[in-house]
Amino acid sequence: MTTPEFERFRISLGDATPPADLSLALVGLWYDGRGDWEAAHRKVENGDSVDEAGVHDYLHRKEGDLANAGYWYRRCDHTQSSGSLDEEWRQIVTLLLARLADD
């Protein structure tokens, strides 16, 4: 099920810059959603939160560096996804948007 928050996030991918109210992890996913893996990685690589580590693991899985992805999955105590990358991106975005709404 698609939430209104997810739809707003998805639509914002057409904007020149990410929405100002996003967490660093969501900014990383925003850049990845626009096809800019490098910018996405730069946003989360120095982050120290579990959310940033979770995006970092996804990005390295997407890159094909499964050993590095495994390190980040273990660091944030996630099980490495076996679904599609699109499915994982959507799940992470939805989870982080829900957390943002709860704050």
Long-range contacts (C-beta under 8 A, 24 or more apart in sequence): 3-94, 3-97, 3-98, 5-97, 5-98, 5-100, 5-101, 6-90, 6-93, 6-94, 6-97, 9-33, 9-93, 9-97, 21-100, 22-100, 23-51, 23-96, 23-99, 23-100, 24-49, 24-51, 24-52, 25-49, 25-51, 25-52, 25-54, 25-55, 25-92, 25-96, 26-93, 26-96, 26-97, 26-100, 28-52, 28-55, 28-56, 28-59, 29-55, 29-89, 29-92, 29-93, 29-96, 32-58, 32-59, 32-62, 32-89, 33-89, 33-93, 37-62, 37-63, 50-76, 50-77, 51-96, 51-99, 54-78, 54-92, 55-92, 58-85, 58-88, 58-89, 58-92, 61-85, 61-88
